[in-house]
């Protein structure tokens, strides 16, 4: 027989505990050491220039407009720098926060992957081991502690896949479709077309499940999230922005 449904508080605890451990490991001594003299300081300087100029719409490097990256990382860096100054810890906070969000969705996906008939212990081990192996990966942990777009994209990808699964299993509900659209839209604002493969997989899954209205709703929400900035940049800079 199938196991009894897990109480909501137990599910929340099973997700929160490994994520809290992962967050503590990723955030340990966050303010120590200099930022890398590469993209890290470039992005930090671009965010600082936006705060100094008062122009939060676009990014500049030493006064020259730069269109290479979408704005989400810079908005978060600008917010963090405005609130807590421009030290290393404040500049690493957006990456840490995005990585914690990624771990939340990683645990959810891992628990779902063991199947609905799995025991509570199996689901708990799946989520905990997923966090352990991921935090033990140099690429994930290194980028989690840098002012980079990669943690934001990772969170958006995992959120897109999770909410697509929820849409596939919940016909007629707009909540999961809205969340899917928000995740995909934020992915566009995080690293542009890099969200494409995850969005494609999510879209194919939703369409294969014949959730056509939900798919259309999610696309509309994603455009509502991502399109205004692109329209504003087009009106401000014209074809130069797209080139």
DOTI-901454 format. One record per residue (C-alpha): y negated, z, x negated. Coordinates in steps of 0.001 Angstrom, whole numbers. Layout:
<recs>
+---------+---------+---------+
:       v :       w :       u :
+---------+---------+---------+
:       Y :       Z :       X :
...
+---------+---------+---------+
</recs>
This chain:
<recs>
+---------+---------+---------+
:       v :       w :       u :
+---------+---------+---------+
:       0 :       0 :       0 :
:   -3577 :    -652 :   -1069 :
:   -5423 :    2379 :   -2431 :
:   -7942 :    4099 :    -211 :
:  -11545 :    2890 :    -576 :
:  -13409 :    4709 :   -3292 :
:  -16238 :    6924 :   -2007 :
:  -19690 :    5562 :   -2758 :
:  -20620 :    8519 :   -4965 :
:  -17521 :    8016 :   -7095 :
:  -18321 :    4343 :   -7516 :
:  -21883 :    5173 :   -8536 :
:  -20655 :    7769 :  -11025 :
:  -18033 :    5417 :  -12452 :
:  -20779 :    2858 :  -13132 :
:  -23471 :    5313 :  -14240 :
:  -21432 :    7257 :  -16799 :
:  -20400 :    4436 :  -19173 :
:  -23820 :    2802 :  -18765 :
:  -25542 :    6099 :  -19681 :
:  -23361 :    6413 :  -22784 :
:  -24119 :    2823 :  -23744 :
:  -27851 :    3349 :  -23183 :
:  -27836 :    6449 :  -25367 :
:  -26138 :    4565 :  -28192 :
:  -28444 :    1565 :  -27917 :
:  -31577 :    3691 :  -27708 :
:  -30773 :    6106 :  -30514 :
:  -33717 :    6457 :  -32925 :
:  -35439 :    3508 :  -31263 :
:  -38739 :    4004 :  -33058 :
:  -37275 :    3966 :  -36591 :
:  -37619 :    1041 :  -38939 :
:  -39956 :   -1936 :  -38908 :
:  -39689 :   -4918 :  -36616 :
:  -38148 :   -7978 :  -38250 :
:  -40724 :  -10285 :  -39819 :
:  -39587 :  -13188 :  -37661 :
:  -39719 :  -13813 :  -33906 :
:  -40070 :  -10071 :  -33333 :
:  -43557 :   -9795 :  -34792 :
:  -44599 :  -13217 :  -33485 :
:  -43815 :  -12226 :  -29898 :
:  -45408 :   -8821 :  -30353 :
:  -48611 :  -10383 :  -31692 :
:  -48671 :  -12896 :  -28816 :
:  -48365 :  -10075 :  -26304 :
:  -51101 :   -8119 :  -28046 :
:  -53428 :  -11127 :  -27979 :
:  -52866 :  -11481 :  -24228 :
:  -53864 :   -7856 :  -23647 :
:  -56893 :   -8205 :  -25922 :
:  -58091 :  -11395 :  -24209 :
:  -57179 :  -10247 :  -20711 :
:  -55222 :  -13482 :  -20097 :
:  -51770 :  -12447 :  -18916 :
:  -50887 :  -15912 :  -17662 :
:  -50157 :  -17747 :  -20893 :
:  -49409 :  -16888 :  -24490 :
:  -51349 :  -17650 :  -27645 :
:  -50596 :  -17268 :  -31336 :
:  -53778 :  -16628 :  -33318 :
:  -55689 :  -18144 :  -30428 :
:  -53569 :  -21297 :  -30093 :
:  -51690 :  -21728 :  -26786 :
:  -47908 :  -21591 :  -27173 :
:  -45638 :  -22934 :  -24421 :
:  -42277 :  -22489 :  -26105 :
:  -41156 :  -19425 :  -24139 :
:  -41509 :  -18399 :  -20480 :
:  -43594 :  -15305 :  -19752 :
:  -41213 :  -12525 :  -18700 :
:  -40696 :  -11010 :  -22157 :
:  -44407 :  -11168 :  -22921 :
:  -45351 :   -9547 :  -19614 :
:  -42986 :   -6672 :  -20385 :
:  -44268 :   -6346 :  -23949 :
:  -47845 :   -6390 :  -22667 :
:  -47028 :   -3671 :  -20165 :
:  -45208 :   -1542 :  -22718 :
:  -47923 :   -2002 :  -25326 :
:  -50661 :   -1170 :  -22841 :
:  -48912 :    2030 :  -21775 :
:  -47442 :    3328 :  -25034 :
:  -49184 :    1474 :  -27841 :
:  -47880 :   -1190 :  -30190 :
:  -45398 :     812 :  -32220 :
:  -41835 :    -283 :  -32879 :
:  -40330 :    1867 :  -30128 :
:  -42644 :     538 :  -27420 :
:  -41955 :   -3044 :  -28459 :
:  -38204 :   -2437 :  -28320 :
:  -38268 :    -860 :  -24862 :
:  -38094 :   -4124 :  -22845 :
:  -34997 :   -5259 :  -24746 :
:  -33381 :   -1866 :  -24289 :
:  -34152 :   -1795 :  -20570 :
:  -32786 :   -5311 :  -20076 :
:  -29633 :   -4423 :  -22007 :
:  -29049 :   -1379 :  -19803 :
:  -29352 :   -3633 :  -16736 :
:  -26863 :   -5990 :  -18375 :
:  -24427 :   -3109 :  -18888 :
:  -24698 :   -2137 :  -15214 :
:  -23654 :   -5617 :  -14125 :
:  -21029 :   -5787 :  -16872 :
:  -19365 :   -2644 :  -15513 :
:  -19490 :   -3988 :  -11964 :
:  -17957 :   -7317 :  -12985 :
:  -15293 :   -5629 :  -15111 :
:  -14299 :   -3296 :  -12281 :
:  -14089 :   -6238 :   -9890 :
:  -12039 :   -8278 :  -12364 :
:   -9083 :   -5881 :  -12256 :
:   -8669 :   -6732 :   -8572 :
:   -9114 :   -4938 :   -5248 :
:   -5631 :   -3434 :   -5416 :
:   -6153 :   -1696 :   -8747 :
:   -6224 :    2057 :   -8994 :
:   -9428 :    4003 :   -9513 :
:   -8316 :    4833 :  -13038 :
:   -7816 :    1170 :  -13883 :
:  -11274 :     294 :  -12587 :
:  -12823 :    3184 :  -14510 :
:  -11101 :    2130 :  -17738 :
:  -12142 :   -1495 :  -17216 :
:  -15816 :    -583 :  -16962 :
:  -15753 :    1913 :  -19819 :
:  -13924 :    -381 :  -22230 :
:  -16247 :   -3261 :  -21354 :
:  -19255 :   -1150 :  -22322 :
:  -17553 :     129 :  -25485 :
:  -16602 :   -3334 :  -26710 :
:  -19986 :   -4818 :  -25816 :
:  -22060 :   -2096 :  -27483 :
:  -19734 :   -2453 :  -30485 :
:  -20718 :   -6129 :  -30756 :
:  -23351 :   -6694 :  -33438 :
:  -25114 :   -9516 :  -31590 :
:  -25568 :   -7533 :  -28376 :
:  -26662 :   -4285 :  -30005 :
:  -28951 :   -5956 :  -32532 :
:  -30790 :   -7960 :  -29880 :
:  -30926 :   -4983 :  -27518 :
:  -33198 :   -3302 :  -30068 :
:  -35527 :   -6271 :  -30605 :
:  -38447 :   -7737 :  -28615 :
:  -36482 :  -10889 :  -27837 :
:  -35695 :  -13024 :  -24797 :
:  -31918 :  -12756 :  -25292 :
:  -31423 :   -9344 :  -23599 :
:  -33402 :  -10549 :  -20585 :
:  -31282 :  -13683 :  -20341 :
:  -28049 :  -11691 :  -20708 :
:  -29059 :   -9395 :  -17859 :
:  -30051 :  -12363 :  -15692 :
:  -26778 :  -14201 :  -16367 :
:  -24581 :  -11228 :  -15478 :
:  -26705 :  -10421 :  -12413 :
:  -26486 :  -14036 :  -11245 :
:  -22690 :  -14040 :  -11520 :
:  -22333 :  -10667 :   -9770 :
:  -24606 :  -11514 :   -6855 :
:  -22917 :  -14901 :   -6450 :
:  -19633 :  -13047 :   -5960 :
:  -21313 :  -10869 :   -3345 :
:  -22604 :  -13947 :   -1515 :
:  -19143 :  -15489 :   -1545 :
:  -17682 :  -12342 :      20 :
:  -20460 :  -11615 :    2537 :
:  -21061 :  -14528 :    4934 :
:  -24191 :  -14426 :    7024 :
:  -25980 :  -11745 :    4976 :
:  -29277 :  -12589 :    3324 :
:  -29413 :   -9524 :    1093 :
:  -26903 :  -10774 :   -1517 :
:  -28406 :  -14268 :   -1378 :
:  -31870 :  -12834 :   -1956 :
:  -30601 :  -10843 :   -4941 :
:  -28940 :  -13976 :   -6311 :
:  -32193 :  -15905 :   -6033 :
:  -34171 :  -13133 :   -7723 :
:  -31676 :  -12960 :  -10607 :
:  -31746 :  -16725 :  -11151 :
:  -35535 :  -16862 :  -10848 :
:  -35984 :  -14094 :  -13395 :
:  -33547 :  -15933 :  -15646 :
:  -35860 :  -18951 :  -15522 :
:  -38824 :  -16757 :  -16407 :
:  -36795 :  -15135 :  -19194 :
:  -35491 :  -18167 :  -21083 :
:  -36101 :  -21247 :  -18980 :
:  -33137 :  -23634 :  -18587 :
:  -30820 :  -21344 :  -20573 :
:  -29928 :  -19751 :  -17222 :
:  -28606 :  -23174 :  -16167 :
:  -24872 :  -22768 :  -16946 :
:  -24637 :  -19442 :  -15106 :
:  -26661 :  -20809 :  -12180 :
:  -24391 :  -23860 :  -12038 :
:  -21225 :  -21753 :  -11957 :
:  -22741 :  -19443 :   -9338 :
:  -23907 :  -22370 :   -7229 :
:  -20545 :  -24118 :   -7331 :
:  -18783 :  -20905 :   -6341 :
:  -21131 :  -20280 :   -3424 :
:  -20799 :  -23880 :   -2202 :
:  -17005 :  -23814 :   -2599 :
:  -16998 :  -20726 :    -360 :
:  -18999 :  -22779 :    2182 :
:  -21964 :  -20435 :    2090 :
:  -24435 :  -23276 :    2539 :
:  -27215 :  -21345 :    4260 :
:  -26972 :  -18554 :    1720 :
:  -27124 :  -21102 :   -1120 :
:  -30271 :  -22681 :     325 :
:  -31833 :  -19239 :     778 :
:  -31033 :  -18249 :   -2823 :
:  -32565 :  -21474 :   -4170 :
:  -35701 :  -20830 :   -2130 :
:  -36004 :  -17275 :   -3442 :
:  -35458 :  -18442 :   -7029 :
:  -38261 :  -20987 :   -6645 :
:  -40501 :  -18356 :   -5070 :
:  -39949 :  -16149 :   -8136 :
:  -40238 :  -18780 :  -10869 :
:  -42397 :  -21601 :   -9499 :
:  -45836 :  -19898 :   -9264 :
:  -46123 :  -19387 :  -13025 :
:  -45034 :  -22965 :  -13725 :
:  -47531 :  -24309 :  -11177 :
:  -50331 :  -22171 :  -12608 :
:  -49582 :  -23319 :  -16161 :
:  -49487 :  -26950 :  -15013 :
:  -52852 :  -26617 :  -13305 :
:  -54310 :  -24926 :  -16391 :
:  -52845 :  -27075 :  -19175 :
:  -51582 :  -30225 :  -17468 :
:  -48979 :  -32425 :  -19137 :
:  -49385 :  -30556 :  -22429 :
:  -47529 :  -27625 :  -20933 :
:  -44450 :  -29712 :  -20069 :
:  -44529 :  -31690 :  -23297 :
+---------+---------+---------+
</recs>
